[in-house]
Amino acid sequence: MEIDEATLEDLQRRLRRAEGQVRGVQQMLAEGRDCRDVVTQLTASIKALEQVGFGLVAAGLTWCVSNPDAAKAEGYDLADVQRLFLKLA
């Protein structure tokens, strides 16, 4: 599957943000911070990871629809990519 450079950069940026948020959750737990604050930060981390997943699957669906023969040859049948989307939902 081919994903354009701009999309890859966006996904990497989002992953770095999520990584920082997870480190923030770890630090908050170590500091004994209020549960509500930790859950808020944890929720932000989860949402960031979900956005990466949805962005990746959307790029995959776009590629599969635009290149059905190449997608099938690489093992990315449209139905398989749709199942990946449903895993995230």
N, C-alpha and C positions, 0 to 999 in steps of 0.2 A: 504494500500500500504506500502510495506517495502522499506526503503531506507537505504543503508549501512552507517555505521558510518562515514567513510571518506567523503562521499558525503555530509552528514549532516553538518559535521564540515566545509567543504568548503563553503557551502551555508550560514552558520552562519557567517563565516569570511567575506564573500562578503556583507552580510547585515550590519554588523558592519561598514564596509568601506563606504557603501552607506549612512548610518546614519551620519557618520562623515562628508561626503561631503555635505549632506543636511544642517547640522548645519553650515558648512562653508558658504553655500549660504546665510543662514539667517544672519550670521555675516557680510558678505560682503554687503548685502543690508542695514543693520543697519549702517554700516560705510560709506555708500554712494559710494561704489567702482564703477569703470567703468563698464558699461553695458556689454562690451565684455568679461571682466574677469568673471562676474557673469554668463553669458551664458555659458562660457567654463566650469565652475565648475558645473553648472546645467546639462549640457550635460553629464559630467562624472558621475553624480549621476544617471541619467536616464539609461545610459549604464550599470552601476553596477546593477541596479535593473532588467534590462532586462536579464543580465547574470544569476541572481538568478532564474528568471522565466524559462529560457531555461534549466538550469541545473536541476531544479525540474521536469519539464515535461520530459526531457530526461531520468531521473531516473525512472519516472513513466512508460514511454513507454517500457523501458528495462524490468521492473518488469512485466508489463502486457504481454509482448511477452513471457517471461520466465515462467510465471505462469498464463496462461489464465483462468483456472478454478477458482483459488483463486481470481484473479482480478475481474472476473465477479461476483463472490459471494459477493465481497466487494463493488460492484457498480462501478467498474472501467473498464467498457467495453472499448475495444481498441478504438472504435470510439469516445467515450467521451474524452479520453486522447488526441486523435488527434485534437479534437475541442479546447481543452485547448491550444495546441501548436499554432493553428491558431489564437487564441485570442492574442497571444504574437507577432505574425508576423506582 
